[in-house]
């Protein structure tokens, strides 16, 4: 029987979970301490098969089904847990999924849960802004984990680098004319924290695993630094070679942009509320994203570095 501790990673083939698994596999010390079990909806897909070939145990689980979660967490010492807002698009359901993970982790005796959380906008704004559903859903689960005495640390992540590309609106209907405008309903000086989810989530999780006792019950902020909207557009232009400029637009125009790519009204409300929160309070409610950099043992990737090497950016030229 292996003397290694079992680390269970949810979203094993996604951005966050995949980063955690890659970090453990590539780190000699972590790989000597932990064996990996990846949780996915479909263990047969190619990305899951690739992990299996590297010695990761793949287990299918349904976050809506506690019985499947019991099998997934059986024997686990530590768990990296994340839910997928883009998949469920339902605050109540996402909160319940997180609570299901928490309940089962508590029941089977998991010693360390690392929950991918987000700021509690309703609390930070004193109830003035209750519309950022995809932030508050994660935060409600965080509070629940604390309330049941689950040994957990909460990793709050900034905006993923690749999301910046989703905000680029083509300036022409002609696909041959590859020029864009980064349109947001915010002053262009507004700053937000950014992170390379694929590379750097695992670096934070590594530090949390290695500092368990000191970080239980604590929040850890994740991101390389804050970038203004104008600065991000400039990097996409000057480093990435894209023909792009930034522009502040009205809420009405912004909603129209979201509607054009299929966002229903409630998701438009969520995004507009999110923008208003960031403008007034900052991404982490006034906390500096660099606050917890001292925990890290490896440097984080900058937005400039990501843009320079991103195939997605290159494809937009």
N, C-alpha and C positions, 0 to 999 in steps of 0.2 A: 504493500500500500504506500502511495506517495505521501511524503512528509510535508508537501507543499500545501499552503492554504488555498482554498477555492475562491476565486474572484469571479463573480457572475456579472456579465456586462449586457445590459439591455441595449437594443438598437445596434446590434453587433455589426451590421452591414451599413449603418448610417454614418453621418458625419461625426457625431460625438462618440458613439460607441466604437466605431471603427478606429478613431484616434486613440482611444484608451487601449484597445487590443494591440494596435501597432506599437504603441509605446512600451507595453509590457513585453511583447515578443522581441523587441530590439534592445531592451535594456538587460544586460547580463544579471544584475542583482535582482531586479523585479522578477525576471523569468525564473530565477532560482528559488524565489520565495512563493510565487503564485502559479497555480494552474488555472487555465481560463475556460470558462463556459460562456458561450455567446448565445444570447436569446434573440430569436428572429421568428417572423411569421412563416417564413418559407426556407427551411434548411437545405432545400434542393437547388436553390438558384445559384448561378455561377459564383457570385460574390461570397456566398456562404460556403460553397464547396472549396473556394480558395483558402478560406480560414481553416476549414477542416484539414486541409492538406498540410497546414502549419502546426497541427496539433491542438487546435481549439475544438473543444467539444461543442457541438451545435445542438440546441434544444429549441423546439417549437413551443411557444406559449402565447396565450391570449390574455391581454391585460384586463379584459372584462370578466375573466373566469379565474376565481381564486384557486380552484383545484389544479388548474394547469400551472399556476404560479407556484404552488407548493412543490410540484415536481421540479420546476425550474430552479427553485432556491434551495432544494434539499442539499444539506451539507455545506452550504455557503458560509464562508467567514466574512467576506466583504462583497458589496454589491454596488455597481454603478447603475443608477436608475434614471431613466429619462422617458418622458411620454412625448407623443408626436402631435402637436397642435394642428399642423397642416393636414394630418390624416383625419382627426376626429371633428375639428371645427365646432366643438361643443364644450363650453366651460364645465358644465355639470358632469358630463361624461369623463372629461380629462381629469377632473378632480377625483372622481370615483376610481379611475384607473390608478392614480397615484396612491390613494388610500388603500387600494387592494394590495399594492406592492408593500406598503408600510405594514399593514396588518399581517401579511404572510411573513415578512421579514422578522417581525416581532415574534410571531408564533414559532418559527423554526430556529430562533436564536442567533440571527445574523449579528455579528459583532461590530460591523462598520458599514453604514449605508452612505453613499455619496449621491446626493440628490441634485440633479440639474434643475436649478430653480431660477427665479427672476424676481425683480423688485416688486414689493406689494404696493402698487400704485394707489389703491384706495386708502391705505394707511398713511403713506407718505404725503398724500395731498389732503389728509384730514377729511376724507369723504367727498372732496370736491370733484374728483375724477374717478368714477367707478366703471369706466367704459373700456379699459384696456384688458380685455378678457384673457388674452393669451399670456399676459404677465401675471395677473391675479390668480389664475388657475394654478400655476406653479407655486405661487406664494401661499395659497390656501393649503396645499399639500405640505409645504414646509412647516407651517404652523401645526398641522395635524401630527406630523412626525414628532415634533417637540412635545405635543400634548400627551402622547402615549409613551413617552420615555424611550423612543427609539434612538440607539446610538448612531447619530448621523451628523454629517457635515454638508453644508449647502453651497454648491458652486454656482454662482450667478455669472452668466456669460454675456459679453457684449454682442453687438451685431456681427454676424458672420461676414467675412470679406465678400463672398460671392453674392450676397444679397444686394450689394451696391450695383450690380449689373442689372438687377430687376427694375431698378428705378430709372434706367435709361430709356427715354422715349425717342424713337426714330423721328427725325425732322422731315422726312420725305416718305411718301408711299412707295417710291422706287427703291427696291432692295439693293440696287447697285450703288445708291448714294448712302454710304455708311457714315452718317453723322447723327449725333444724338444730343438730347438735352436731359440733364438730370433735374427733374422737376419735383419739387417738394413744397408743401405749404408752410415753410419755415424760413426765417431769415437765414441767409447763406453762411452767416457766422456761427450758427448753432452747431455745437459739437456733440458727437456721440462716440461711445467706446466701440472699438473694433477688435475682432479676433479671427485668426485662421482656425476655424473649428476642426478641420481635418488634421492639422499638425499639432495644434497647441492645447486642445482640451486634455489630451493624455498627459501633457507635462504638468498640468495642474493636479490631475488625479494622482499622478505619481507622488507629488509632494504631500498630498492629503493622506495617501496610504502610509507614507513614511513618517507622518507626524500625527498619527491617529489621536493620541490622548490629548494633545494640545489643541486640536481643532474640533473635537466633538462639540456639537451644539453651536458652532461658529459658522458665519458666512465667509466665503472666500470669493473675491471679485476677480473675474477673468477677462483679460483683454490687454493688448499691447500698449495702447494709449488712446487718447481721444483725438479725433480728426474733425475739423469743420467740414460742412458740406462743400464749401468752395474749395477747400484743400483736397478733399477726396476727388472732386472732379478734375482738379489740376493734375493730380497724380495719374489718373486714368488717361489724361491727355499727354502729359509730358513724359511719363515713364512708359505708359501702355501704348502710346501712339494712336489713341482714339481721337476722332474729331468730336469733342464733347465740350459742352459748357453747362454751367449750373444756372437754374432760374427758380426764383420763388414764384409760386402760383397761388391762386385763390383756393380755398377749400372746395368750392364748387368744381373748379377745373381738376383738382386732384381726385375728387370722387369720380369724375368722369373717366380719368385715366384708369383708375382701379376697376370701374365697371366695364371698361373696354376689354380688360383681360379676364373678365369673369368673376370679379369679386361681388358677392351679393351685398345688400345694403348693410346687414349687421357686421360684415367684415370691413366694409368701408368705415362704419362707425368706430370699430376697433382700431383701425389704422389711424384715423383722424385723432382719436383720443390719445393714442400713443404719441403722435407727433406733438400734440399740445403739452403732454406730460414732459417730454424730453426738452422742449423749448423752455418750459417754466422751471423745472426741477432738476434737469440733467438726467442722464441715463440711470445712474445709480442713486438718485435722490440727493445729490450733493457730495457723495463719496468719490474719491479719486480712484480710478480704475487701477492705478499703479500701487495702490495701498498694500497689496499682498505679493508684489513681485519678489520680496525678500524670501519668500518660501520656495521659489523656483530654483532648480539646479541647472536649467538650460535656458538659453535665450529664446525669446519669442520671435516669430516672424513678423516683420513690419508689413504694412499695406503696400509700401513701395516694392518690397521684395516679391510679394505675392503677385502684384500686377505685372511685374517684369517677366515672371515665369508662367503665368496662368494661360493654359490653352483656351479657356473660355474668353479671356480678353483678346487673345490673338485672333480668335475666330470672328470677332466683331469688327475687325479692321476692314 
